[in-house]
Amino acid sequence: MKQQYFLFLTLFFFLFGCTKKIVPTAPEPSVTIEERTLDPVEVTAPPIANNPEDYQLPKYNASYTRVHDLIHTKLDIRFDWQNEKVIGKATLTLKPLFYPSRTLQLDAKGLTFNKVAFEGQRENLDYEYDDNILTIDLGREFKANEEYKIFIDYVAHPAATGGSSAITSNQGLFFINPRNETPNKPQQIWTQGETEWNSRWFPTIDKPNERCTDEIYITVEDRFQTLSNGLLKSSKKNADGTRTDYWKMNQPHAPYLFMMAVGEFAVVKDTWRGKPILYFVEKKYEKDARAIFSNTIPMLEFFSEKLGVEYPWDKFAQIIVRDYVSGAMENTTAVIFGEFIQKTSEELIDANNESIVAHEMFHHWFGDLVTCESWANLTMNEGFANYSEYLWYEHAYGADEADLHRKDELKGYLSSSARGVHDLIYFGYNDNEDMFDAHSYNKGGLVLHMLRNLVGDDAFFKSLNVYLTKNKYTAVEAHNLRLAFEEVTGKDLNWFFNQWYFSAGHPILEIKYGYDAATHKATVTLEQTQDVEKSIPIFKLPMAVDVYLENGKPIRHQITMTKRLQTFEFDAATKPLLIDVDADRALLIDRRDSHTSEEYAFQYLNTKKFLARWEAFEALLVDENANADDVFAAGLNDNSWFIKMRALEKVDISHDDALKTTVANLAKNAKNSNVRASAMQSLAATEDKAFIPNIKAAIQNEKVMRVKTSAMIGLYRLDNAEGVAYAEQVKNDKNPAVIGTVGEIFAATGDTKYLSYFEKKWKDIEGFELIPFFDSYRNLVTQADGKTYASVIKKMKSIALNTDESKWLRVSGTKTLNDLREDYKIEMNDTADKARKELLVKRVDVLTKMIEEIKSNTKDTWLLDVYNYYQY
């Protein structure tokens, strides 16, 4: 699931145009592989059970068995907003897939049927219904390829029965503020079909290996806009003040990708290669729409050219809705995003939405055009979409930015794997929703990067072209991808797919080094130490190893690890300054290196790859010494804004005028605003009032709010009175970042007169930004007298229980109560004052009762998931 179009063509040809380099050749360096045999491992078959019934097959979630082919879906939809119902008519065109059939089964969750009949017939067909599956007796046996049409008049009552961490509700269709009971909140309807929840609002074969064309007539009040798949063919105003929009999708796609959205939106329009490009945003964000969905058109161009398959659909629309239950969803031609991406152009500087825009767009090739045949194969959708983020960053911003992104993806997967691993193609899941995890997403993308490194760029993208071309408009599994790569490369890639797609885990790779001055041999000993109970014992690992000798230039060796413990020897006239294993940093491994601090310093200063530089930098964060100080100072000039930012956190500039000058220059001129903001903090940390003019200049002149607010905090640190005075000047500003920063400064004063500021302003903040705002509020509440304190916690409880408030406001109220309780518990243990301790015990007791009351009266699953962490 992720601004500037003008440099696109230049960047494309610069990064991917054909260039020819002439380089001198050198003698092939020698490499000797020493294979060490481990102690014998005894492998035995499981004991024979006494009772044959003790044996059972492993759990296997098979792909849906297709009996009928759903060819076309026609829907006529109206809404009962007051009662949150969908009034629908569906006409489904089907035919038996191969075997003759008299019975049709449709997914239809929580529907009421007025009529079930052949199209044009008055008589109802016999059917059975269990509130989930509609089983229709067709009256006779239909043969393969014999088409028929079923008409269903129905009412849908979408209601949730659960959710997951990825998709927090399975309601399928959502009415937002349907009775207009919440002021300043828009009325909307939107759908979320994945995994199999569109059948909550229309009857269908709700499986990923099904696909059909569709047309939808949507009747709404004339004030609303609508969006659905395909093209808007007509829009007709009705005599009753409603309007009927007719959307038609001419290309087949899976039912879970069907969508509708209804609401009052600004619609900003572009065109690319004759196709409409639409951005739906709330009206106050109309001028920011292209920045919100920045680089949409360059991405369409880049992905189309890179894959050799032009964006295959009739339009590309993106829409932001309220209270969305996931991050975003790749509905064919009409992507839905949560409101968290809806920001002003200024807020989006160096904090854009491009990764999530790229992710959902790439799904239109991998997921929509070619679709996983079962949820066990979900990485065939999500792994590719995940990797699109890397591809876009690499193209638009360079390898450092792409590898920074990949660093986070690897960290996310490794963190998740500590809680358990499973095959990437995983047939043993407990629930469809379980597949939406760091395996299907992060690991899937990381494995594709390894595959690209293994076969080379040209073969990688040619293979993707073959895969898409051969399998378009079909459902696929991992073997389809393997066969495409084997067709292009001529290589047998079963070993790669078997260990990365059809096995669990990843290598934990311990790396040790040696040098024999007598034989002039350098050694690298690699050992895979992953738990064999959870992961395969040995991964085959082809990799590059760079050996740096006295001249500081690397000599590259290609090796392949095929043993659990293996030593490799390299010719080296002198002891290497560094041996860099997996020099391309392509492998998905948990790397356990044994470099010295001197070697890490050399690695940072001499290797080119971002991940190698960051690895060395991060190691020296722990092992601080003179080498580390040199690296941190050098980091201020790194090509990566991220390393610059981390260097600013570590470098002490208080007593070094040269470093002060460098940091002051970064605060003013660094290209990335995150670096400028960090530099402001570094200047303030010196407590040198000479920097007050620099900071005031940033407050007055900076366009990027995070730098401006960092400067405001810096001013307060250098001069409390001036910082508070400026906060007083801007306390009526409506920008959420300014509100939050003013709150932070007011809280730092400890003056409870500022409590009213928070109580006045929290309605002006939305989403996650409420959390730090309430944290500042809580810090001030701890300074309040007993009467004020009692009033505050009563307000927090009221907010938490008010179902008309946003989830973020409600969770902020509950979190404030919980954090106060935690503060008091800590103080209880530390204080020796008996009276104070008794007061704290009473407060903790009252807060606990409040929190338990909030929990027992909360029905929202997202809130309850958060509240589960609030335990006493």
N, C-alpha and C positions, 0 to 999 in steps of 0.2 A: 504494500500500500504506500507515492510522494508527488529569470525575470528578464529580460533583455533578449530581444530576438536578433539584433543587428549583426552580431559577430558570428552568427551560426555557421554560415558557409565557410568563412575564413577558418574557424576552429575545426570544422569537419575536414577540410583538405589538409590543414596543418597536422592534425592528429592521425588521420587515416589515409592521406594521400600516399601515392607510391613514391618512395625516395630510395636512392641507391647510395650506399656507403662503401667506400673503398678503405679497407683496413689492412695493415700488414699482418702476415701470418706468423705464427710462432710454432716451434716444435710441440707436438702433442705431449703434455705432461703425463708422466707415468703414474699409475695408481695401482696399488696392490690391495686386494681384498683378503682379509684374514677372517675365516669363518670359525667361530668358536662354538663348539657343541655344548649345550647345556647338560646338566645332569639329566638322566633319563626320566621322562614323565610317564607314569603308568596310566594308560588309558584303558578303561574297562567298560563293557556294556552295562546298562542298568540291570540290577538283579531281576530275575524272573519273578513276577508276582505270584503269590499263591492262588489268587482268584483272578481269572481272566477279566472279570468285570472291573478290576482295578485299573485296567488300561483305558485310556481315552485319547482321542485325537486332540491335537492342539486346537485352540480356538481359532476359527477362520471365518471372517466376515467376507462372504463372497460378493462379487459384483451382482447387481440386480439381474435376475433372469428376465429377459425381454420376451414377452408373449405377443404383445401388440406394438405396432410402430405408430407413434403419435406424429401425425404429419402436419397438422395445423390447429391452432387454437384461436377462436374468435370470442372476445369478451365484450359485454355491454355492462358497464359499471356505474352505479350511483351510490350515494352515501347517506346514511342516517347519522348525522353528527351527534345528535342529542343522545342516542342510544349506542353509538359507536358500532354500527353495523354496516356491512357491505351488501348492497342489493344487486345481485348479479345474474346475468344470463350467459351461459357458456355453450358454444358449439364446437365440438371436438371432431376433427377428421382423423380416422384411424384405419388401420388394416392389420390383420394378423401378420406377424413377422415371417414365420415359416410354417409352423404347425397350424392346422385348422383349429378354430376356437369358437365356442359358443358363449363364453363368459369373459367379461371385461372387468378388471379391477382398477379403480382410480383412487389416488390419495385425495382425501377430502376431510380435513380435520375441523370438527366443530361446525359443520354446515347443516342448515335446514333446507329440505328440498320441497319445492312446490310442483316440479315436473321433471321427470326423467324419461325421455322418449327419443325415437329417431327423429332427425330434423324433418319438420313438415308434417309429422304424424300427431294426431290428437291423443292417441292412447298411450298411457304410461307403460313403460317396460317394468317387468318385475325386477326388484332389486332388494338387496340386504345391506344394512348399514350399521357399523359398530362405533360410530363417532370418529373413526379414523379412515377406514377403508369402505368405499362404495363398490359393492359387487353387483354388476348388472347382468341379468340374463338376456342375451341378445335375441332369444326366440328361435334361433337356428344357428347352425354351424357356419361360420364364415371361413373361406379358404384364403390361403396366402395371396397377398396383393389384391384382395377384394375389399375395396374401400367402403366405408360407411360413416355416417355422421350422427353423433349423439348430441341432443339438445338438453341442457340442464338449466332450469330456473331455480335459483337458490338464494338463501340469505346466509351470509357468513358472520360469525360472532367471534372475531379474533381475540384469543385470550392466551396468555402465557402459561406454560406448565413447567418452565425451567429456563435454564440458560447456562452459559459457560463463561470462562474468563475471557475468551476471545469475542464471543457474541453473547451479551449479557441477558438477552431475552429471546425466546423462540416464538414470540407472538405472531410474527410474519407480516402483519400490517398494523400500523400504529396511528392513532388519532392523537394529535398534540393540541392541548388546550381546546378540546372540541366544543365545549359550551362557553368558551370565551370568559372563563372564570378568573384567569390570572392576568392582571393588567400588564401591559407592555410585553406580552409574550405572544408571538404569532400563532395563528391557527394553521395547522398543517396536517397532511396525511402523507405517509411514506411507507415503503415496504422494505423488508429485509428477508430475502428468500433462502439464502444459504444457512444451513445445509438443505433441509427439506421442509421449509416452512411456508413457501408460497401457497402450498395446498391448504393453508388456513384462510385464504381469500378467493381461491378458485380451484375447481376440481381438475386434476391433471395426473400424469404419471411423474411423480416428483422425485426423479432419480437422475444422477449426473450423467448416466450413459444413455439418456433419452434426449431428443432434440426435435424442435419443430419451428415453423414460422408462426407468426402471430399478428393479430390486429386487435386493438383495444379502443372501444368508444368509452370516453370518460366524461360524465356529466357532472358539472360543478356550478357553484355560483359564479356569475360572470366576473366577479372581482378577482378570482383566483387564476393563477397560471397552472398548467399541468405539464408533466414530463413523463415520457415513457420510451420504450425501445423503438428504434427505427425512426421514420420520418413522420412529421405532422402533416397529414394529407388534407385535412379540412378542419374548420372550426365554425360551428353553427350556433347562432344565438337562438334561444328558445323563448316562447311567449311568457314563460313563468319567471323570467329573470335569470335562468340558468344558461349554460353554454355547453355544447357537446363537442369535445375535441376527438378527432379520429387519428390514432397513431397506427402505423403499419410497419411491420418488420418482415422484410422479404427473404432474409437469410435465416436458416435454422440455427437455433441455439438452445441450450438446456433450460428446462423450466425454472430452475433455481435462479437464473439470470434475468427472468422477467422482472419488471419494476414499474411502479407508479410513484409519482410525487405530486402533491397538490399544495398550493400556498400562494402567498403574495410575495413575489420575488421581482428583483430587477434582473433582466436578461440582457447580457452583453454578448454581442455576436461578432465572430470572426469567420473567415473562410480559409480553408487549406485544400489545395488541389480540387477545387470545386465543391468540397464538402463543408456543410455547416459545422462550425465550432461554437458551442454555446456555454456560457458561464452563468449559472443561476446563483445569486447571492441575495441576502437581505438588502433592502433598498438603500440603507445608509452606507453600505459598502460598495455601491455601484461603481464609484470611481477607482476602487481598489481591486476590482474583479480580476483584471489581467495580472496584477501582482500576486493575488492569492493563488491563482493557478499559473504561476509564472513558468514561462518557457514551454507551454503546452505545444505550440506549433513547432518550435525547433525539435522537441522530443518526437513528435509524430514523424518529422522528416528524418531524424537520426535513426530511429528504430526501423523505419521502413527501408532506408538505404542499407543499414547494417545487416538486416535480416534478408534483404533481397525479396521481401514480401511486403507490398504496400499495405498500409493500414486497411483492413479488409471490409470495413463496415461503412454504412451510408452517412453517419454523422458521428461526432464525438461531443457529448455534453457532460458537464460536471455541475453538481448541485450540492449545496450545503443545507442541512436540515438541523432542527433542534432535537435534543434528547436522543441522539442516535445511539444505537446499542452496540456499535463496533467502531473501528477507526474509519474504515471506508469499505465500499463494496463495488466490484467491477461489473455491475449490471451492463449487459451488452449495449453499447452506444450511450449509456446514461449512468455515469458513476455517481454514487452518493457518498458524501463526506460528512463527518461530524463537525459540529460548530467550532471545535478547537482550532481549525485551520483558518477561520474567518477573522482576519486582522487587518489593520491599516497598512498601507504601503510602507510607512516608516517602521512599524513594528516588525515587518517582514525582512528588513535589511539584515543580512547575515543570519537569518532565522527563517528561511523560506520553506515552502511546502513541497519542494521539488522531488524529494525522495518518495513521498506518498503519491504524488501525481504520476511519477514515472511507474511506480509499482502497479497502480490500477490501470494505467494505460497499457503496460506490457501484457497484462492479463488478456487484453483483446486479441493477442496472438496465442498466448499460453494460458489457457483456461476457458476462453470464449470460442476462439476458432478451433483450437484443439483442446479437448476437455478430459480431465482425469475420468477414467471409467468407473472408479469407485473411490470412496473417501480414504481407503487404504493407500491409494495412489495420489493423495492430495499434493504431495511435493511436486508432481508434474505440473501443477498450477502454481503453487506458492513458492517453490524453490526458484523457478524462473522469474517470477515477479520480484522476489527478493533480490535476485542477482541483477535485475534491470537497474536497480538503484546504483549499484557499483558501476555498471556500464555508463550510465548517464554522468555520474560524477567524474569518471575517468575522461569521458569525452569533453565535458563542459569545463571542468576545473582542474584536471590533471590527476596523475597517479597518486600524489600525496593525499589529495582529498578523498579519492576513492578508497585508498588503503586505510585512512582514518575511519571511514565508514565500515570497512571490513573488520577492522580491529574490534569495533563495538558488536558486530554480528558474531564474531568468534567468542567474545567474552560472554555474550548472551547465551550462546549455545552451551559453552562449557559450564556456566553457572547452572543452567537448567539440567544438564546431564548429571550434576551432583545429586539430583533428586531421582534419577533413574534414566535409563536409556532403552531404546527399542529400535527395531529395524526402521530404516527410512521409509521403505515400502512396508507398511505395518498392517497385517491382516488380523492381528489379535486385539485390536482396540476394544474398549468396553462401550464407548459411545462415539457416534460420528464426530461430535464436537471435540473429543479428546485429541483429534488429529491436528487441531489448530494450535501447534506448539512450536517450540524452538527447533525441533527436528524438521518438520515440514517446511518451515520458513528458513531459519538461519542455516541449519546444516545443509538443507537443499541447495541454497545459494553458494555456500562454501564448497560443496562437492562439485558444482558446475565450474567454479573457478579452478579447481584442481584439474578437472577434465580439460579445460581450455589450455592450461599450462602444459598438460601432457601431450596434447595433439598439435598445439600451435594455433595461432589466431585464424589463419586462413581456413584450416580444416574445421575448426570449431564453428565458425559462422556458416561455412558451406554446409556442414552437417545439420545445423539448425534450420537452414533453408530447406534441405531435403526432408527433414522431419515435419516441418509445417506444410510443405507442399503435398507430401504423400498422405498426410493424416488430417487435412483440413475438413472441418465439419464432421469429425468423428470423435469417438472416445478412445483414449489411449492408456497404456500402462508403460512402465519403465522400459520394457523390452523393445517397444517401438523406437524409443530414443537410442538404445544401444544399436539396434539394427541400422538406423540412419548413420550413426557414427562409423560403424563397421563398413557400410557401403562406401562412404567417402574416403576413409583412411586405409582400408584394406587390412586393418588390424583386428585381432581377436580381443575384444574388450570385456569378455565375460568376467575376467578376474577383477577388473575395476568395479563393474556393476555389482558383482557378488559381494565384494567386501564393503562397498560404500552404500549401496541401495538395499541389498537384501541381508545385511548383517547389522548388528547393533554395535554401538560404541565408537571409539576413536583411539588412536595410539597416545599413550603417555610416554613421551620420548625423553629419556635421560641421556645427556650428552657429556662425555668426558674426553679430555685431550692429553696427549703425550708427545714427547720428542726424544729421540735417541741421537745424541750428538755423534756417536761413533759411526752409525750407519746412515746418518743424515736422512732419517725418516721421521715424518710427523704422523701421528695416529689420531684417529677419531673413533671412539668406542660408543656405539649407539645401542641402547637397550630399551625395548618396549616393555613397560611395567604395568600396563593396564590389567585390571582384574579379569582373569579369564572366566570367571563366573558370570560376568556382565558383558563382556566384549570378546570378540575373536582374539585368540592369543597373538597372532602375527598378521600385521598389515604389510602388504608389499608397497614399498615407498620409494619410487624414483625421485631423485632430487639433485639439485646442483650444490656443490660445495666450493666455496671460494677460499683459497689459501693466500694470505697476505704475507709477503716476505719483506726484506729490508727496504726495497724501493717503494713500498706502500701500495703497489698495484696488485690486484688480485689475479691469481691463476685459477681458472675454473675447471672443476672436475665433475663429471656426471657419474653418479653412483646409484645403485638400487639396493635398498635394504630388503632382504628376504628371510632373515633369521630374527629370532627374538633378541639375541645378543650377537652383535657383529662388529668387528673392528676393520677399519679401512686405513691403509697406509698411503702416504703421499711423499714423493721426493721433495726434500727441503734442505738446501745447503746450510741454512741457519734456522734457528728456532722461529717459527712463524710469529709475527706480531698478532695475528688473529686467524683463526679458522672459523669460517662462517657457514654453518650447516643450514641446509634449505635456504640458500642465498636468495632465491626468488620469493621466499616467504609465501609459498603457494599451498603448503600442506595444511590440512586440518589436523593439528596435533596440539596436545597439551605439552608445551615445551619446558623441559627442566634442564637449564643450561648450567655450566660450571665455570664460566668465565671469571677471571679476576677483575677487580675494579679498573686496573690499567687496560685490560683487554676491552672492557665495556666502553671506556673512554675512547679508545682507538676506534671501536665499532661505531660509536656515535659520530665521530669526526670524519670517518673515511668511507662508510658504506652509503649507498645512494637510496636504498629503499626506505620509505617512511617507517614501515613496521620494524626494520632492523634498528633504525635510529631511535624510535620510541621504546623499543625493548631495552636498549642500552640506557636510555634516559630514565626509564622507570626503575631499572635495577639500581641505578645510582641514587634514586630518591630514598631507597632503603639503606644503602651502604654509602652514607655520606662521608667524603674525605676530600682531599685536595683535588683529586681527579674529578670528583663530582662538581666542585665549585667551578672548575674550568668549563665543564660541560654545560652547567646551568647558565653561565655567562655567555657561552657560545650559542645557547638555545635562544637567546634574545634576537639572534639574526637568522634563525632557522627559516626554511622556506614554508614550513607548516605553521599556520596561525595557531594550531592547537599546542604545538610544542612551545611556541613563543609564549602563549598564555600560561602554560605550566612553569616555564622558566621564570616568568614574572612572580609567580607564587613562591619560588625558592630563592631567588637572588636577593641578598641583603645589600641594598644600595646606600644605606645610611651613611657610610664612611668612605664612599668611593665616588668622587665627583664625575669621573668618566662614565660610570654606570648610571649616575643620576641624569646625566645629559642624554644618554641612550634611551632611558625610560621616559624622560620628558618628551623626547622626539616621538617615541611610540605612542604616547598619550595623545599627541596632536596629529600625527601623520600616518599611523599604521592603517593599512588598507582595510583590515578586518575590524569591525567594531568591537568584537569580543576582546581583541588585544588592546584596543584603546581603553575599554572599560577596566580591564585588569591593570593596565599601566596607571590609571587614575588611582586605583586602590594602593598600588605600590608607592606612588608619590605621597599619598596620605599616611601610609604606614611609617614614613620617615619622621613624622611629626615636625617636619621642617616647614615653618610658616612661609618660607620663601616661595613655596609652590602654590600658595593661595591664589595668586593671579592666574596661574595656569588652569587651576580648577574652576575659577569663576569664568574664565574665557570659554571653557568647555560647557558650562551650564548655559551660557548665553548663546553659543554658536552651534553646538552639536545638534544635528538633525536626528540622530539615532537615539532613541529614548533610553536604551540600556546604558549608554555612555553618559548621558545627561544625569540619570539617576545615580550612577556610580559616582559622578562628580559631586552631586548633592550630599551623599554619604561622606565623601572625602572632605568636603567643606566642614561638615559637622565634626569630623574627627580632628581636623586641624584647628577649628575655632568653634566651640559649641554654640556660642551666642550668635555668630554669623550664620551658622547652619540652621538654627532654630528660626532666626529672623527670616531667612529665605523660605523655609518651610511654611511659615505664616503667610508669606506673600502669595504662595501658590496653592494654599490649602483648598481653594475652591475649584481648582483645575479638575476636569472630568476624565483626564487620561488615567486609566487604571494603574499604569506604572508609576505615575507621579503620586497618585493616591497612596499606593503601597509604600513608596519611599517616604512620603510625609509621615505616614503612620509609623514607620520604623524609627524616624527621628523623634517623633513625639513620644514614642514608647521609651526610647533611650533616656529621655529627660526624667522619667519616673514620676512625672506630674500628672495626677489623676484627673486634672481638669480637661485633659485631652481625650478621656473616654468617650465623650459625646461626639468627637470627630469620627471615631470608628463607627459608632452607632448610626451616624448620619450617612456615612459613606459606603457601608458594605453593600447597599443596594446598587451602587454604581459599578461594582466589580462582578465579573462573571467567571465561571469556570475555575480552573486550578489556582488562579491568582488569589482567590479567596483564602486559600490555606495559609500562606505566609502573612496575609493581612490579619487574620484572626490570631496567628501566633504572636504578632506584635501586640494585639489587643490583650491577649492573655497575660503577656509580660507586664502590662500596665495594671491589669486587674489584681495581680498579686500585691500591688501597693495600696489597694483601696481599703477603706474602712469596712466594718462588718455589714452595715446597712447597704452600702453600695455593692458590696460583693454579693449579698443575697439577691439583690435586684438583677445583677448581671447573670447569675446562674439560672435564674428563673427565665430570663430572656433567651438564654441559650437552649434551654429545654423547649421553650415554645417554638423556636425556629426549627429545632430538630424534629418536632412532631407535626409541623405544618406541611401537609402534603401538597399545598399550592406553591410552596417555595421550590427553588431548584435543588437538585440533588447536591450540588456543590455547596450551597448555602447550608443545607441541612447537615451534611457531613461536617462542615466547618463548626457548626454549633455543637455537635456531639463530640468532635475532636477537642474542642476547647474544654469541655467538661472533663474529658478523659485526661487531657494533658495537665489540667489543674490538679486532678487526683494524683497523677504521677509525681508532680512537683511536691505535693504535700506528703506523699509517702516517703520520698527521699528526705524531706526536711524532718519528718517524724523520727527517722533513724539517726539524724545528725544532732538534733537539738537536745540540750540537757534541761531546758526550761519546762518544768512540769505543766504549768498552766498552758503554755503554747502547745505542748504535745497533746493535751486533752482537747484543745480547740481543733487541732489538725485531725485527730481521730474522728471528731464529730463531722468535720467537713468531708473527710474521705467517705464516711458512711452515707451522708446525704448525697454526695456525688455518685456513689455506687448505685444507690436506689434510683436516682434519676436516669442513669445510663441504662440500667436494666429495664426501666419503664419504657424508655425510648426503643430499646431493642424489641421488647414484647409487642409494641404498637407499630412497628415498621414492617411493611410487606415487600418493599422494593428489594429485589435480590442483590442488586449492586451495593446498596447501602448495607444490607445485612452481611455481605461478604467483608466489607470494611469493618463493620462493628464486631465481627468475630475476633478481631485482633485486640479489642478493648476488653481485656479480662482482668479481674482483680485477683 
